[in-house]
């Protein structure tokens, strides 16, 4: 691996962890995580199914980000997910304030990937 790619790899590892940890933890201890879903999303399907489905999406996003392939799309999706979590749980900002920085880092990853793509064209 080129030394210039190391910061990008570290950023991708950190972001992937941010998505893998709650997904795995949600399967182990769902009551700790289900409260972050907006009320309008709950009750459509059983909470366990909602949390499990979201956990699978989080793992897919994390693995896609780790792969480094076409990174713009999973990074944009990840940033939107993080900003949405903050927006719909704004009353918990004392816990979620870090998600704003994580969303910004993920958005930065997406924009960096977009610039790299434009350079190659």
C-alpha positions in Angstrom: 0.0 0.0 0.0 1.2 3.5 -0.8 1.9 5.8 2.1 -0.4 8.4 0.6 -3.3 6.0 0.9 -2.8 5.5 4.6 -4.9 8.4 5.8 -7.8 7.3 3.6 -7.5 3.7 4.9 -7.6 5.0 8.5 -10.6 7.1 7.8 -12.4 4.2 6.1 -11.6 1.9 9.1 -12.9 4.4 11.6 -16.1 5.0 9.6 -16.6 1.3 9.1 -16.3 0.7 12.9 -18.9 3.4 13.5 -21.4 1.3 11.4 -20.3 -2.2 12.5 -20.4 -1.6 16.2 -24.0 -0.5 16.6 -25.1 -3.2 14.1 -23.5 -6.0 16.1 -24.6 -4.4 19.4 -28.1 -4.1 18.2 -28.3 -7.8 17.6 -26.9 -8.5 21.1 -28.7 -5.8 23.0 -31.6 -4.4 20.9 -33.2 -2.4 23.7 -30.1 -0.1 23.8 -30.6 0.9 20.2 -34.2 0.8 19.2 -34.9 4.1 20.9 -32.9 6.0 18.2 -35.5 5.2 15.5 -38.1 7.9 15.0 -41.5 7.0 16.3 -43.0 7.1 12.8 -40.8 4.2 11.8 -41.7 2.0 14.7 -44.7 -0.3 14.6 -44.6 -0.7 10.8 -42.7 -3.9 11.4 -41.7 -5.5 14.7 -38.9 -3.6 16.4 -36.5 -6.5 16.2 -37.0 -6.7 12.4 -36.6 -3.0 12.0 -33.4 -3.0 14.0 -32.1 -6.2 12.4 -32.7 -4.8 8.9 -31.1 -1.6 9.7 -28.1 -3.5 11.2 -27.7 -5.5 8.0 -27.7 -2.2 6.0 -25.1 -0.8 8.4 -22.9 -3.8 7.9 -23.2 -3.6 4.1 -22.3 0.1 4.1 -19.3 -0.6 6.4 -18.0 -3.4 4.2 -18.5 -1.3 1.1 -16.6 1.6 2.7 -13.8 -0.8 3.8 -13.5 -2.2 0.2 -12.7 1.3 -1.1 -14.7 0.5 -4.3 -16.8 3.3 -5.7 -16.6 4.9 -2.3 -18.6 7.9 -3.1 -22.0 6.2 -2.9 -21.6 4.3 0.4 -20.0 7.4 2.0 -22.9 9.6 0.9 -25.4 7.1 2.2 -23.5 6.8 5.5 -23.4 10.6 5.9 -27.1 10.9 5.3 -27.8 8.1 7.8 -25.6 9.9 10.5 -27.2 13.3 9.8 -30.6 11.7 10.0 -29.9 10.0 13.3 -28.9 13.4 14.7 -31.8 15.2 13.2 -34.4 12.8 14.4 -32.9 12.5 17.9 -31.8 16.1 18.4 -33.0 16.0 22.0 -30.1 13.6 22.7 -27.5 15.9 21.3 -25.3 15.4 24.4 -24.9 11.9 23.2 -25.0 12.3 19.5 -22.9 15.4 19.0 -20.0 13.1 17.8 -22.2 11.9 15.0 -22.1 15.3 13.5 -18.3 15.0 13.2 -18.6 11.5 12.0 -21.1 12.5 9.3 -18.7 15.4 8.3 -15.8 12.9 8.0 -17.9 10.5 5.9 -19.0 13.4 3.7 -15.3 14.4 3.3 -14.5 10.8 2.3 -17.3 11.0 -0.4 -16.1 14.4 -1.7 -12.5 13.2 -1.8 -13.5 10.2 -3.8 -15.4 12.4 -6.2 -12.4 14.6 -6.7 -10.2 11.5 -7.4 -12.7 10.3 -9.9 -12.7 13.6 -11.7 -8.8 13.6 -11.8 -8.8 10.2 -13.5 -11.2 11.4 -16.3 
